[in-house]
């Protein structure tokens, strides 16, 4: 879906809250996630993030259903600025950070 920001329109992913594992709390919408460590590091990442599912629900799933739970993202160690190679961009320096109003 395209969303119009302050300076530009960007293509975005929109996730419906109902039936998605998301829940609405007092201060926002939340997703219960868990980080799982890779046996061997992949793509600089040491862990991957998946939606956390209640044990009873997970155990009732087939192995195929368990493997089909999508990976939300990855985690990698943070390298302090003074140790970064010259020219590597800090995420706060990226221009797109101020583009959308949220």
N, C-alpha and C positions, 0 to 999 in steps of 0.2 A: 504494500500500500504506500502511496506517496503522501508524505506529510510536509506541510509548508512551515518552515521555520522563519526566523527574523530576516535572514539574508537569502535563503534558498529553499527549494523543495528537495527533499531527500527521500530515497526509497527506503522503507522501513519494514520490519517484521512486526506484525500485530498478533498478539496471542489472546484469545478469548479467556476470560476469567473462569467462566463456568466449565466444568468437566475437563480442566486442564491440569489440575493439581495445585493451582494457585488458590490462595485464600485471602480474603479482605480482612485486614486488621484495623485497629483504631487509627493508625498513622500511615497506612499504605497497603499495597498488595504485595504478598510474600509468596515465595516458593521455597519449600523445604528441600535443601540440596545436601549432598554429601561429597566429599573429596576422596578419591580412591587413588592410592599410589601405584604408578606403573611399576611392573617388575623391572623393565628396562626403560630408561628415559626415551621419549619420542618427541620430535619437533621442539626441542628445548624444554618441554614440559616434564615435570616430575610427577604430577598428579592430573587426573581428569575429574570433571564434575558431572554428576548425574543427579536426577531428581531422587530424593529419598522417599522410599516407599515403606509402609508399615510391614513388619516382618511377616505377619500372617498373610497379607496380600501377596508379598513377594514369593513366599513359599508355595502359594497356591498357583502361581504362574508356571507355565511350561518353560523349559530351558530356552526355547526360541523366543518367547515373550520377554524373558529376563534380559536376553542379549539385545532385544529390540528397543529397550529403554534408551532414548537418545542421549548422546553426550552433549552437555550444555556448553562446556568450555574446558580449558586447561589451565593449570597453574605452573608457574616456573619461579625459581628463586629470584628475588629482587637483587639487582647489582647496584650498590651505592653509586651515586653520580661520580665521585672521584675515581672509581674503578672502571667506568664505562669507556669503551673506545671512543675516540674523538669523532664527532659527527653523528653519533647515535642520538635520536630524538627522545626527549622526555615526553610522556603522554600529556602532561599539563601544557606543553608548548604547542601542541597540535592546534591548528587553526579551527578545525571543525568542532572543538569543544564548546565554543560560544554560539554556534550556529542555530541550534534548536532551543526553544524557550524552556525546556524542561531538563 
